[in-house]
Amino acid sequence: MRTAKAVNLGVLFLIELGALAAVGYWGFTRAVATPLTWLLGLGAPAVLVVLWALFGSQKASYKTRGAVRVGFETVCFGAGVAALFAAGATAWAVAFAAVVAVSKALAVIWRQ
């Protein structure tokens, strides 16, 4: 059981990175002028990083707990899923959403 919990912690970290990659991918796949593409591709993940640093990380300035934490994570990881859908990567969006749902459910059950 200890190994499964450790693996889930790794998966939780990877889904955080996956959400960043997804919104970056979305930004770089927009059919807009090149400077705006770069702004979206780098700016969208930067916004998520700042939000995560302020509210989601272990050393966050404003810790979230309970229902607020669930809502915050839903918005952050949901942004990754929505970005993949918007970029046309529907299968990846569904797979990412499934991994997030299973991993977060296990995290709640195991109090991670």
C-alpha positions as CSV (number, residue, x, y, z in Angstrom):
1,M,0.0,0.0,0.0
2,R,2.9,2.4,0.7
3,T,4.1,2.0,-2.8
4,A,0.7,2.8,-4.3
5,K,0.5,5.9,-2.2
6,A,3.9,7.0,-3.3
7,V,3.0,6.4,-6.9
8,N,-0.1,8.4,-6.5
9,L,1.9,11.4,-5.1
10,G,4.0,11.2,-8.2
11,V,0.9,11.1,-10.4
12,L,-0.5,14.1,-8.6
13,F,2.7,16.1,-9.3
14,L,2.6,15.0,-13.0
15,I,-1.0,16.2,-13.4
16,E,0.1,19.6,-12.1
17,L,2.7,19.7,-14.8
18,G,0.2,18.3,-17.3
19,A,-2.2,21.1,-16.7
20,L,0.6,23.6,-17.3
21,A,1.6,21.8,-20.5
22,A,-2.0,21.7,-21.7
23,V,-2.6,25.4,-21.3
24,G,0.7,26.1,-23.0
25,Y,-0.2,23.8,-25.9
26,W,-3.5,25.6,-26.2
27,G,-1.8,29.0,-26.4
28,F,0.7,27.9,-29.0
29,T,-2.0,26.3,-31.2
30,R,-4.1,29.4,-31.5
31,A,-4.5,30.8,-35.0
32,V,-3.4,34.3,-34.1
33,A,-0.5,36.6,-34.8
34,T,2.9,35.1,-33.7
35,P,3.5,37.5,-30.9
36,L,0.1,36.8,-29.4
37,T,0.7,33.1,-29.8
38,W,3.9,33.4,-27.7
39,L,2.0,35.5,-25.2
40,L,-0.8,32.9,-24.8
41,G,1.6,29.9,-24.9
42,L,3.8,31.3,-22.2
43,G,1.3,33.5,-20.3
44,A,-1.4,31.0,-19.7
45,P,0.9,28.6,-17.9
46,A,2.5,31.5,-16.0
47,V,-1.0,32.4,-14.7
48,L,-1.5,28.9,-13.5
49,V,1.9,28.8,-11.8
50,V,1.2,32.0,-9.9
51,L,-2.2,30.8,-8.8
52,W,-0.7,27.5,-7.7
53,A,2.1,29.2,-5.8
54,L,-0.4,31.5,-4.0
55,F,-3.1,29.0,-3.2
56,G,-2.2,25.4,-4.1
57,S,1.4,24.6,-3.1
58,Q,2.6,23.2,0.2
59,K,4.2,26.6,1.0
60,A,1.3,28.7,-0.4
61,S,0.8,32.2,1.0
62,Y,-2.9,31.6,1.2
63,K,-3.6,27.9,2.0
64,T,-6.9,26.5,0.8
65,R,-8.7,23.7,2.6
66,G,-11.8,21.6,2.3
67,A,-14.4,22.7,-0.3
68,V,-12.4,25.7,-1.3
69,R,-9.4,23.5,-2.1
70,V,-11.6,21.1,-4.2
71,G,-12.9,24.1,-6.1
72,F,-9.5,25.6,-6.7
73,E,-8.1,22.3,-8.0
74,T,-11.1,21.8,-10.1
75,V,-10.5,25.1,-11.8
76,C,-6.8,24.5,-12.2
77,F,-7.0,21.0,-13.6
78,G,-10.2,21.8,-15.4
79,A,-8.3,24.5,-17.2
80,G,-6.0,21.9,-18.5
81,V,-8.8,19.7,-19.7
82,A,-10.6,22.6,-21.3
83,A,-7.4,23.8,-23.0
84,L,-6.9,20.4,-24.5
85,F,-10.5,20.3,-25.7
86,A,-10.1,23.8,-27.2
87,A,-6.9,22.8,-28.9
88,G,-8.7,19.9,-30.6
89,A,-7.0,17.2,-28.6
90,T,-10.2,15.6,-27.4
91,A,-8.8,12.1,-26.7
92,W,-6.0,13.7,-24.6
93,A,-8.5,15.8,-22.7
94,V,-10.7,12.8,-21.8
95,A,-7.6,10.8,-20.8
96,F,-6.2,13.7,-18.7
97,A,-9.6,14.2,-17.0
98,A,-9.8,10.5,-16.1
99,V,-6.3,10.4,-14.7
100,V,-7.1,13.6,-12.6
101,A,-10.3,12.1,-11.3
102,V,-8.9,8.8,-10.3
103,S,-5.7,10.3,-8.7
104,K,-7.6,13.0,-6.8
105,A,-10.2,10.4,-5.6
106,L,-7.3,8.2,-4.3
107,A,-5.7,11.3,-2.7
108,V,-8.9,12.0,-0.8
109,I,-9.3,8.4,0.3
110,W,-5.7,8.2,1.4
111,R,-5.6,11.7,2.8
112,Q,-2.7,12.8,0.7
